Amino acid sequence: MKPMDIFKALSNESRLQILQWLKEPERHFIPHEGIDMNEIGVCVSQITDKLNMTQSTASQYLSILQRAGLIKTKRIGKFTYYQRDEEAIRAIAHFFQEEL
């Protein structure tokens, strides 16, 4: 875990919003082709639509969150799905509690 990468990833309102949406995906998204969003994740196109921005910008934001270790991906066919990495988020919470 690199705290600076995490802080940078969370310093953008849209990236923070993505993490909040992914916490309760069934509340914020309609399932993509019958995919269990809690098990598999949310398709990049769903996130792009919800952000109301280009797919390249949304993909860049998701890449930053992934490099920071906050989300993980699953590829199924031609689609990429994203979900929060809850273990990493718990580790960050522990870091804040113990180190800051």
KATAJO-V216367 format. One record per pair of residues at least 12 apart in sequence whose ideal C-beta (glycine too) atoms are under 7 Angstrom apart, sorted by sequence separation. I is the first residue (numbers start at 1). GAP is how many residues later the second one is. D is the distance in Angstrom with one decimal. If there is no record, write none. Layout:
{{I;GAP;D} {I;GAP;D}}
//
This chain:
{{25;12;3.8} {26;12;6.8} {71;12;6.5} {25;13;6.5} {29;13;5.3} {71;13;5.7} {72;13;4.8} {32;14;5.9} {44;14;6.5} {70;14;6.8} {71;14;5.9} {44;15;6.3} {47;15;6.9} {70;15;6.1} {69;16;6.2} {25;17;5.1} {29;17;4.9} {44;18;6.6} {70;18;6.2} {69;19;4.6} {70;19;6.6} {22;20;6.3} {62;20;5.7} {29;21;7.0} {28;22;6.8} {18;29;6.2} {21;29;6.7} {41;33;5.7} {40;34;5.7} {47;35;6.8} {43;36;5.3} {44;36;5.3} {14;37;5.8} {43;38;5.6} {44;38;6.7} {42;39;6.2} {41;40;3.4} {42;40;5.7} {40;41;5.0} {41;41;4.9} {42;41;6.9} {41;42;3.6} {18;43;6.4} {18;44;7.0} {15;46;5.0} {19;46;6.9} {35;46;6.8} {14;47;5.8} {18;47;6.5} {12;49;6.9} {15;49;6.3} {22;49;6.7} {15;50;5.7} {19;51;6.2} {9;55;5.1} {9;56;5.3} {9;59;3.8} {22;60;6.6} {9;61;6.0} {22;61;5.9} {23;61;6.2} {5;62;6.4} {6;62;4.9} {22;62;4.6} {5;63;4.4} {6;64;6.8} {19;65;6.3} {1;68;6.2} {6;86;6.0} {1;90;5.9} {1;91;6.8} {3;92;6.7} {1;94;6.6}}
//
